Amino acid sequence: MSSESSLLHIAANLAVRKSTLLFIIPLALSCITHLWNPVGFPAFHVDEGHYMRRAMQVLNGHGPQEPTSAYTFAYDHPYFGQVFLATILKMIGYPDSLSPKVGDMHTIEMLYLVPRVIMGLIAVVDTVLIYKIAERRYNQNVAFISAILFAVMPMSWMTRGIFFRVYLLPFFLSSILFGIYADGTKTFDYTKRHNRTFLVLLSGIFLGLAIFTKAPVFFMIPLVGVIIFRKKDLKGLRMLWFLPIILIPLIWPSYAILTGHFDEWVNGVLYQLERVTDKTLYYSITLVSKIDPILLILGTIGLIYTVIKRDYFLLLWIIPYLSFLYILGWVTHFHWIIILPALCIATAILLEDSLNRIRSKKKVTQISRFVMVTAFVVFGLVTTMNLIAADLNSTYLELYAFTVQELQAQFESISNNNEKLTVIGSHRIKALMWIPQYVFDIDFFFRDGDNPNDNFTLPAEKNEKFVLIVDQSLRSKLIPYQEGDEKYNRIGKIFHDSHTKGTFIDEQSDTHDFMNLEENHGLGLFVEVRIH
């Protein structure tokens, strides 16, 4: 009898060790792929500068909502994302703890490194949540493969940028996980009603916070709702779950009403909904297929397979959101961040069930599973590491350091003469302005050459000094001279009356175009800083 007990004890210990190992492996891989070389790859996207500007405004005590004086469509997103990031930055003493110095390239690098490391750590947390969701919903093998795919496949590099969709992912995934726990479809200790009530409430709160970060998460309500309320004993908790989902996002328009900016709120929301470009859902699919065709194809096949099995969990995750993107006027690769975990889980289900259908001995199936997982790890890790080892931002950092130094010099030169400093650049150049303005407190006014509401009709003041940062986008509108385009002719006059202070050539601008210039909105091959 004692011998039988010992064998059971050994078996239990082996099971625990196996479970721990299956959890640690994808976690370790995720740490490598999401925290390696965060400043070098991917290329800085213009939106990262906008999100950092908004976080710095909160950090500097200017309130949670960016004013329209700083950005025309300031109400294009709810403000929880910038509050969340600013809170984390405040806790670590950012940026003062970095001892920033004007004109120092290392300073610029560190100012970007910290928030990108935070994004990487969030992605590691996402890996844990994906593992637990797949484990509770399906089984340990699906959980392991799902987490491995999220950790190593090339598509996961989209979570390395400073984007609101990266912030919201752990809130959204937590909402799903707590919903699954409350559902109690798998063995779980919280079986008492008051504990399940608490889990339902947590699910609603986290989903509400995710919507308060990015409004399109609203289309995920059916997914989490079906998870929780498919059992009759939880239907009485519908209102408890639904209230935070409605009340938390309502903080945003309520704040706009209380501060007298409801019209700006309406304009910002309509701007997001009515944007019409050539960047459709099909365009984003083309981009994603370039980044990671294997995960996209296998995830799609896996989704179809789960529907055939009458498992609609992933269908409710992917289809409502893609339907929204279909009617949206502007869609790009990082819009797929929200459904990236679903593609990983769908692929894992497809692979696991395919292996289980092999009519052979269990030992052969286990060997096949090991070979398959190893192949994905090797392929994904080699491909992803080859990408993330690239340095796509060295010229960008040089330009940034020079721009800060030049703005500081110009600001000091006019500070005693009652002059005004104005910076002119494209919408992409605006992404460079958060460090000089909110880290070094340089006072200037930025005029966006792409702003349709600014025709540059006001003549330059006698005491106005201009700094022009001419990237590829602005240069193409100034050179050659365009007859009849009065706006850019006015900017062109300032351009031709100015002199060059610095030029920068980005040799990486034509490399990995889908990761750098085309969608990461790099500044182009040639950038010039001019003084008027």
HELIX and SHEET records of a PDB file:
HELIX    1   1 SER A    2  LEU A   35  1                                  34    
HELIX    2   2 VAL A   46  LEU A   59  1                                  14    
HELIX    3   3 ALA A   74  ASP A   76  5                                   3    
HELIX    4   4 PHE A   80  MET A   91  1                                  12    
HELIX    5   5 ASP A   96  LEU A   98  5                                   3    
HELIX    6   6 MET A  105  ARG A  137  1                                  33    
HELIX    7   7 GLN A  140  VAL A  152  1                                  13    
HELIX    8   8 PRO A  154  ARG A  160  5                                   7    
HELIX    9   9 PHE A  164  ASP A  183  1                                  20    
HELIX   10  10 ARG A  193  THR A  213  1                                  21    
HELIX   11  11 ALA A  215  MET A  220  5                                   6    
HELIX   12  12 ILE A  221  PHE A  229  1                                   9    
HELIX   13  13 LYS A  232  LEU A  237  5                                   6    
HELIX   14  14 ARG A  238  LEU A  258  1                                  21    
HELIX   15  15 PHE A  262  GLU A  274  1                                  13    
HELIX   16  16 LEU A  281  ILE A  291  1                                  11    
HELIX   17  17 PRO A  293  ILE A  308  1                                  16    
HELIX   18  18 PHE A  313  ILE A  327  1                                  15    
HELIX   19  19 HIS A  333  ILE A  339  5                                   7    
HELIX   20  20 LEU A  340  ASN A  356  1                                  17    
HELIX   21  21 LYS A  362  ILE A  388  1                                  27    
HELIX   22  22 SER A  394  ILE A  414  1                                  21    
HELIX   23  23 ILE A  429  LEU A  432  5                                   4    
HELIX   24  24 TRP A  434  TYR A  438  1                                   5    
HELIX   25  25 GLN A  472  LEU A  478  1                                   7    
HELIX   26  26 GLU A  486  HIS A  496  1                                  11    
SHEET    1   A 5 PHE A 445  ASP A 448  0                                        
SHEET    2   A 5 LYS A 420  GLY A 425  1                                        
SHEET    3   A 5 GLU A 464  VAL A 470  1                                        
SHEET    4   A 5 PHE A 526  ILE A 531 -1                                        
SHEET    5   A 5 HIS A 499  ILE A 505 -1                                        
END                                                                             
